[in-house]
Amino acid sequence: MHILQPYCINRWPDVPKRKRRNSQCSVKSMSGYIPSYLEKDEPCVVCGDKATGYHYRCITCEGCKGFFRRTIQKNLHPSYSCKYDGCCFIDKITRNQCQLCRFKKCISVGMAIDLVLDDNKRVAKRRLIEENRERRKREEMVRTMQTRPQPDSAEWELIRMVTEAHQNTNASWKQKRKFLPDDIGHGQMVPSSGGDRVDLEVFSEFTKIMTPAITRVVDFAKKLPMFSELPCEDQIILLKGCCMEIMSLRAAVRYDPESDTLTLSGEMAVKREHLKNGGLGVVSDAIFDLGKSLAQFNLDDTEVALMQAVLLMSSDRSGLTSVEKIEQWQEAYLLAFEHYINYRKHNIPHFWPKLLMKVTDLRMIGACHASRFLHMKVECPNELFPPLFLEVFEDQEV
């Protein structure tokens, strides 16, 4: 029997054994995790309640652990007093009736004052625990990345061809970019279906920029051996479906946060309002938002190229005849893409699924532009539309 002063035990007065209203609740909450080194129902050395582990160098319950910690941290023990000359018997019923005797019992059984941390040490310990947790996460991520498959020789060859196709058909990003002149944007305005207005002068400038951009997307597709094996009708459907998506991607990866501009055709920097007033309307917001979100991914040319190939080989375009073949090729690009992402070892958690979501965003941009183009055909004079512009964007599925 653990008592501080055995000769005083008979002086303990008759005190009714009252149960706290939340005693059952507290027992339930403490009966969860018990360390494996404890024997079943091992008692607290202070009060005899069910112990939950080693606390401050002694096997104690949660209640006595908390009492001892609060007493030391708040320096409460000098104010403790006992009505019975420090001779109280401490068990789980009486432990809350005399703080002084309970604290003396904690000391007598060996609970260590020096192990109780003050506020500064506690903050430092929490910081250390958090740093260790983050370190383990990073180490686990590295181990996971090391075990993920990387491209095999066939996939590396596919990746090489796609990357070269992109680099040979994408206008280089010039250091000295041209900004759309400030005096452009004050020309004749025509009303738009979305409630905004289209500046015909800006629209004309954009169609001039987009015509060579469309040609480069077509050239990119033709450089992929898989694409050239498809029937001509399927090639046209795939190109009409992906052209705006790929052009939007190429512009989005050249978003400049300092000037809040997108660079079109490698050299023309345009602001959101120019793009919006030039006929794209709300589509311009989606492209700018995509540019901002893609900035954190730090994509290289190969990743942009593979994303373009995935957009090109979309087997769900309406009217295709070689659906199975296109689906197989898209899967081949996706697998090579995923393995290349593993090879690159990005530090962003869940990088691959997050990047795939950007493919979905680009598909939405393409669909929104197709709808927008239908209205533009009605609102703008036909002579403003270059032939290639009409050939690609007319009769798209909306």
N, C-alpha and C positions, 0 to 999 in steps of 0.2 A: 504494500500500500504506500503510495507516494504522498507524504505529508511533510510540511516544512518543520513543524515542531510537534512531535508526537505527544509530549506531555500536556499540550493545550487542547487536545482533541475533544475532551469532555466538556470544555467550556463553550463549545459551539451551541448557540441557542436553538430552540425549536423553531425552525423557519419552515413554513409550508412549502412543499415542492411544487412550484408553479411552472407550468409549461408556457413558453412563449407562443403567441398565436401563430407565428410563422415557423415554428420548430419543425413541423412536418415538411414544410416547403424547403427549409434549409437542409434537412437531411437528404431530401431527394436531390437537391442541387449538388450536394457534396458526394453523392454516391455514384458519380459518373466515372471519371478516369481515376484509377488507382495504379501507381507504379508497380511493375512486375517484381521489384525487390522487396515489396511488403508482403508479409504473410496475411492470409485472409483474416479480416476483422482485427488487425493489429491496433491496439489502443494508443491514443495520444498520451504522451508521458506527462502532460500537464493536467488534463481534465478527465482522461479516460474515454473520451469520445472516439469515434472511428477515425484513425489517422489517414492522411492522404499523401504523406511523403515526408522527406527530410526537409525541414524548414529551419534555417538559421542553426544548423548543426544538430537538430533534434527531430525525432519522429513525432509530429504533431498533427492536429486537425487543422482545417482551414480557419476555424474561429480563433484558435490560440495564435496561429501564425499572424493573422490580421491584427489581433489585439497587441501582440508584441511589436509588430512593425509600426503601428500608429503611435504607440507609447514612446518609442525611441525617436521616430521622425518628428513628432510634435513636442518632444520633451515633456511629457505629461506626468511621468512618475513622481517628480517632486511634490505634485499637488494631490497625489493619492493618499487616502487615509483609511484606517480600519476602526470600526466601532468596537472591536473585540480584541484589541491589543495585538493584532497581527497573528491571530491563532486560528484563522478560518480554514476549514477543510475545503479543498477545491475539487469538484467533480463537474460533470457536464450540466448538472442542475444548478449548482451554486456558483459556477464560475463568473456569472455576470453580477453577483451580489457584492463582491469585494474586489475592487481593482488592485488594491495594494497587495493583498495575499496572492492574487492570480499572477501579478508581475513577479513577486518574490519566488513563486513556484517556477515560473519560466526561467529565472536566473539560476535557481537551485538545481534544475535538471540539466542545465548546460546550454541554454539558448544564448547565442553569441551576439552581443550588442554591436560589435565591429562589423558584422555582416549585413547590418541594416543600412541601406544606402540613403544618403541625403538627396535632395532634389537634383542637384547638379550631377551627382554620380548616377542617379536613376535615369536622367535624360541621356547621359553618355552611354549607359548600358543599353537603353532602347535604341539609340543611334547605332551602336555596334551590332546589335541584333538585326536591325534593319539592313545595315550594310552587308552583313553576312548572308542574309536572306537574298539580297539582290545579287551578291557574288555567286551564290549557289544557282540562282536562276540563269545567270550568264553562262556559268560552266555547263549547266544542263542544256542550254541552247546550243552551245558549241558542240557538245557531245551529240545532240540530236542532228545538227547540221552535218557533222562528220559521218553519221550513219545513213543520211539520205542519199539516194542514188544521184550520180552526176552523169552527164552525157556520155554515151558510148561513141565509138568511132563513127558509126553511121549518123548519129545525131549531130556530132560535131561538123560533119560534112554538110548536113542540112542547114545547120546554124550559120555556117560560113557562107553558103549560097544566099540565104535570106538577108544576112547582114550586108553583103556586097550589093545585092539588088537595091537595098534601101539607101546605102551610101552613094550609089551611082545615080540615083533618081531623086535625091533630096537636095534642094538648093542649100549650099553651105551658108552657115550663119555668119554674116559679115560683121566685123567689129564695128564699122561705122554704119549704123542703120539709118534709114531715112524715116522721118516721121511724116505722117500724112499732114500736109500743110494746114495751118489753122484757118485759112480763109476758105477751105473746103468744108462744106457742111452748112452753107447758107444759101444753097440753091433752091430750085423748085421742089416743093414738098407735096407728096400725094398721100391721102389717108390710107391707113392699113386696117386690116380686119381686127387686129389686136388692140385697136384704140390708139396706137402710136402712129407716127408718120414716117414715110420713106423719103430721104433726100436723094433725088435722082442723080445729082452730081457725084455723091459718095458711092451710090450704087454702081454707077458707070465705072468708077475707079476700081471697085472691088471685082467687078466682072473681068476687068483687064488683068488683074492679079491672079484671079482664080483659073483663068484659061490655061496658062502654062502649068499651074499646080495640078489641074486635072490630068494634063498630058503626062506629068511625072508619075502620078498614081497608076495610070495605064501602063507606063513603061515598067514600073515596079512589078506589076502583076505578070507581065510578059516574060520577065527574067526568071520567074519561078517555073522550073520544069514541070511540076505537077499541074500548074494552071494551063500551060500550053497543050496538055493532053486532053483537055475537056472540049466538048463540042462548042462551036462558036456561039450558039444561042446561050449556053450556060455561062460562058465567059462574059457575055454582055450583061446578063442578069446579075452576076456576082459583082461586076464593076459598078453598075448603076447602084447597087445596094450599099457598097462599102466606100464609095468615093468620098462622100462628105465626111464619113466617120474617120477615114485615114487623114484627110486634109485637116480635120479638127484636131486629131492627135498630133500631127506634125506642128500645128500652130501652138497647141497647149503646152508641149514640152519646151517651147521657147517663150514661156511667160517670164516677164521681167518684173519682179516685185517692186523694184525701186521706182520705175516709171509707170507701173501698173499697165503694161502694154503686152500685146501678143505680136510676134514677128511673123509676118506672112511672106512666103516665097524667099525666106532667108534674109530679107533686107528691109521690108516695109513694116515699121512699128505702128500699130494702131491701138487706139484707146477703146474702151468699152462702148462709149457713146457713139463713136464713129461706126463701129461694127453694128451696133443696134440700129442707128439711123440709115445705115447702108443696106438695109433690107432683111437682116437676120432677126431683128426684134428680140424676143426673149431667148432665142437660141444663142445669142451672143453672151448672155449671162451664164448659160450652161457651159459654154466653152471656156470662159474666164474662170469660172469656179473649178472646172476640171484642171486648168493650168495651175491654179493655186494649190490644189490637192496633190497633183503629180509632182510638184516641186520637192516635196519631202521624200519621194521615192528615189530621186537621184538616178534615173534610168540612163543606161548607156545606149549606144546605137543598136546593139544587138537586141536588147529588150524591146526597144521601140519597133525594130524590124519584125520581131516575132509577134508582137501584138498586132501589127498590121497584117501579117500572114493569117493570124487567127480570125481577124475581122473579114479578110478577103474570102477565106474558105468557110463561109457560114452556110451550112446545108439547109437552113430553114428559110432561105429566100424563096419567095413564091415563083413557081413556074419552072424550077430546075428539073432536069431529067436524070442527071447523074448524082442523085442524092447520096447514095451509099458510098460512092467513090469520094465525093467531097467530104463526107463525114469522116471517113477513114483518114483523109489527109489532114483535116483539121485536128483530129486526135493525135496524129503524128507531130504536128506543130505544137500542140498543147503539151505533149509529153516532153518534147525537146525543150520547150519553154520552161516547164517546171524544173527539169533537171539543170538547166542553165541557171535558174534562180538559186538552186541549191549550191551550184558551183560558185556563184558570186558571194554567197554568205552575207546577205543584208542583215543589218542589226534590228530592223523593224520587226516586232512580233507579228506572226501571221501574215507575212509579206505576200505570199502567193495568193491566198484567198482575197486579200485586200486589192491586189492588182487586178484580179479577175473581175472584181466589182467595177473597175474602171472600164473594162470592156463592155459591161452592161450599160454604163453611163454613156459610152460612145454610141452604142446602138440606139439609145434613147435620143441622143442628139441628131442622129441620122433620120429617125422617124419624125422628130419635130421639124427638121428642115424640110423634109418632103411635104409635110402639111403646109409649111410656110410658103414653099415655092408655088404651090397651087394658087394661093392668094396673090402672090407677087405677079404671076402671069396675067391676072385680071387687072391688077392695079397699075402696072408699069407698061410703058410702050414696048411693043415687040422688038423694035430696032435696038433696044438696049441690051437684049440677050444675045450673046455670041452663039454661033451655031453649035459649038462643042458643049457649051453650057446647057443648051436646050436638049441636045442629044443625050446627055447624061442624066439630067434631072427631070425631064418630062416622063410621064407615065410611070412614076415610081409608086410602089405599094405604100399606102399611108396607114 
